[in-house]
Amino acid sequence: MNQNILSESVYFNIAFRLLASLVIGGLIGLERSYHGRPAGFRTHALVCLSTSLLMLVTVYETRWFPSDAQGRISLDPTRMAQGIMTGIGFLGAGTIMREGLSVRGLTTAASIWITAAIGILVGIWARCRCSVGSKTGCRRSSTRSSSSASCAARRCPSRKCGGC
């Protein structure tokens, strides 16, 4: 196991996704900071980065949690996303304030929530690309194998998508 850890492309993929989520969240936060709104650059960048990181744990579960461990519980990406969105909902609820007859903070709560959703999507990038690519992106030619299993293996690095 003397293999250089940085030589594997999966780590570059993870780093790229984390960087992409940081940039996307930062851009949303910069726009809010520019207009003087609460929950600016740092909040949105951290929300997007953290949700992406949590989803990466489920996408690359087999890399970090060995499959031969007894009593291992597999991580379900949909449950992880549900937990993230529930927690972000509580964070957003804390930004909503009632002042007399007006309510403030709804847009802030919505922007935090959508930033978390974007972070989730960036984190599961490979799975999204597989589900979209399996219908439109995979072109079979007469020289290629027509089995969907071989097509799924070429298109999806996690090999969990349904094929072409």
Secondary structure, DSSP 8 states (H G I E B T S, - for coil): ----GGGSHHHHHHHHHHHHHHHHHHHHHHHHHHTT-SS-HHHHHHHHHHHHHHHHHHHTHHHHS-TT-TT-----HHHHHHHHHHHHHHHHHTT-EEETTEEE-HHHHHHHHHHHHHHHHHHTHHHHHHHHIIIII----TTS---HHHHHHHH-TT--S---
